[in-house]
Amino acid sequence: MSIENWNYKYHNKEIIDIRKELTKDQLEIIKKLGIEVKDKVYTEYEYDCLKGKLAEYIQDEDNEYEAKSVEEKGVSKEKFNTIIEKFDEIDARM
């Protein structure tokens, strides 16, 4: 596959309706974090961007940057971790 073909698919091919993958509680938690989940089928690029916004709340292993606090947004780490686990599950299927 050429880079142009991959790039086109990455940005244009719809792959997942994330609202159908998450529970109402999980969607509400994401909203509390200030992340919008649109009512649409996401492309791979849009899905990766969504995961990137969630990653801002995960402390990296090398502590090179300070992660945002989920607690400051009124979300427990346990509930946040259920969302990360769900995204890991989705990634494993893709």
N, C-alpha and C positions, 0 to 999 in steps of 0.2 A: 504494500500500500504506500502510495506516495505521501509525502508530508502534507501536500495540499489536500489530498483526499482525507487523510486523518484529521487535519485541522477543520475541514468542513464538517465532518461527522461529529467531532468533539463539540463544536459550537452550535450545531443545528439538529442533530439527531436526538429526538426526545427519548429518554430512557426510563424515567421513573416519576410517578406521582407520589411525592413524599408524604402528602397529606393522607394517603391511603395506607401508608406504612406505619405511621405514628398514632398513638392513642391521643384522645382529646387532652389528657393530662400532660403528655409530652409536648404537644403543640402549645399548650398554655405556658409551660416552663420555658420553651424557646422564645415565646413572645415576651415573657418577663425579662429575658436576657437582652431584649431589644433587637431580636432577629426576626425579620419577616419571612414567613413561609407562605409563598403564593399558592393560590388555588389553580395550579396548572401542572402540566407534565414538564419536568425539568430536563434540560439537556445535561450531558455529562459535565460540561463546563459549569453550568449553574449549580449542579449538585456539588461539585468540588468547591465552589465558592461558599455554599452553605456550610459545608464541613469546615472550611477555613475560618468562618466566623465563629463556629463552635470551638475550634482549636485555640482561639484567643483566650479561652477560659481554662486551658490545660497547661500546667507548668511543665516546661520541657525538662528532660532529664539532666541536662548540663546547666540548668538555671541561668541560661544566657539572657533571658528576658523575664520580666515579671508578668505573670498571667493575671488576667482580670479576675476579680472575685465574684463567684456566683452568689455567695452569701450576701454581698452588698446589693444584689438584685432581688433578694428574698427567695433564693433557691438553695436547697440543701445540696451538699456534694453528692449525697446518695441518689437523689432524684436526677441530678445532672448526669451522674454515671450511668443511669439506666438509658439515657438518651445516647450516650457515647457507645454503650454496648449494642443498642439497636442499630446505630450506623455501622458498627463493625459487622453485625449480622448481615446487613444489607450489602455491604462491600464484599463479603464472602460469597454471596449469591451472584454478584455481577461478574 
